[in-house]
Amino acid sequence: TLWFTVEAGAPPQTIPIDSGFFPPAGYFILTLSDGYSYTPSFFPGSITIISGGPQDNITTDPVFLISPGGHVPFRVYMHDSYGDPIVGDSTIYVSLYNCNELIRCPGANPSNVLYPEAPSDENGIVSFYLDGGKCDLDCVATVMRGATQIAQVPVRMFDVNGDLKVSFTSDFGYSLCNDYNGNGDHDFEDQNLWTAHLGDSCAMDACDRFEAVLDIIPRFHIVEGQYINLELALSNNNLEDCYIGLIAFYLDSLGSSSDPLLFGTEVYNAVLGAGEADTVYYEGQLPFDGPGTFMASFLADCCSGLIEIVRHYDPDSACVTDVNQCSTFRIALDSVPVYAIDTIVNKPNDDWAIFYTHKPAFPLYTPDSLVYNMCTPAMVSPMEYSSLQTYIWYDVEKTQYDYMETYVLTPTMSGDANCDCVVNVSDAVYIINYVFIGGNPPCFCIHGDTNCDGSVNVSDAVYIINYVFIGGNNPCEMGTGPEPQCGKLPGFGKYH
């Protein structure tokens, strides 16, 4: 112990230290005459007594970046008051605050307290990583050393939508979510940082990185003999190419015990390159009325087994023309025995109702049916939906099953100004009455903006007439333009 006295107002004093007397632990305990003690963390040479004592000089990266895959480091640089690195220190940790929207990749640290991967290295650097996504502008990272707060920085995610993959189409929007260098603005440096991590995703195997989505057009008001368009969107998010063979499309009548029908085939037999996407189209006639399920089935060498993508449709369920409406659905249970039924309910909020009106006792040994209602609430918004996923188990071990999914959606068609789930001349008349003689506004304002220019006017009516009668462009994709404003119509949703 070195005893000395520092007079108030005295200039800094330097005490030479003979390295031969340096304690094995590498530190001196300095005790001032008022009994205050502290442990400065620096090397032999000299101790400069300055008011407040020596302090670690700790700087950090400007923002804590979170990336799917967790390979973007957040670094804390630890130096003593002489600028020398502090080596082997593991007392630094990071606490995340107000990060309620943070979505973590599978296997990521579940806690909001993050510890370093290793003690500080020879350069005094401590690194932290977290794999996840979803932007939350209130989310901050606080660097702590014991109970002492060292620094506080904003948290930013490359994957601002939370799908745990850095996407070209959705994750860079010139907002504060994209301020990756922490300078309070979005600039070229932010874009360069983001581009360097484009395509990053949670750790997964090659098959998980291959995506396929099947869409049915149309999905409502369809009858036997009508032509159906199938769109199979393929996306290879791997670093290697993926070869795709013959694609077969099957159709199964909902609740039928017969084998699925071969709806058609498309010869792909080509390589989908690393990072590439493609869409396969097929058109065919619907051979029966009623609800059913389409399935796309194919082989790809980036997956070990057969890839099967299923999409259910129901002629009466995909568009609800009003609020406070209930739709009844029936699933025929013709193949017996049925040992159990499992369901998964998805609702945007508790105002949506899904309930059974007939549910037989299981195990079931004679044919029966499952009947349920799906009801819309008094206030809805465009593109809200509820769904019921149903698993029908044919054995006790639950290895043999049928799967189906029923959707009820609020009207989502641009140009469907009167919300009857069809775009036709009556929608043009509806808009004209609204614009010129003070008629009711579109049931959802966003439906009346057929050309997505941010307003509802006569040009939208002309757009519909051209679409219906002379094969003009389809109504625009809702949400791609400014949000239009219309007069409020009681009893409907917030977009009026």
PyMOL commands that set and color helices and strands:
alter all, ss='L'
color gray80, all
select helices_A, chain A and resi 19-21+176-178+188-196+425-437+445-448+458-469
alter helices_A, ss='H'
color red, helices_A
select strands_A, chain A and resi 2-3+13-16+30-31+37-38+46-49+57-60+64-66+74-79+92-97+103-104+113-114+125-128+132-133+140-145+148-157+210-217+227-236+242-253+261-272+277-285+292-298+307-313+326-333+340-346+353-358+368-375+385-393+401-409
alter strands_A, ss='S'
color yellow, strands_A
deselect
rebuild
show_as cartoon
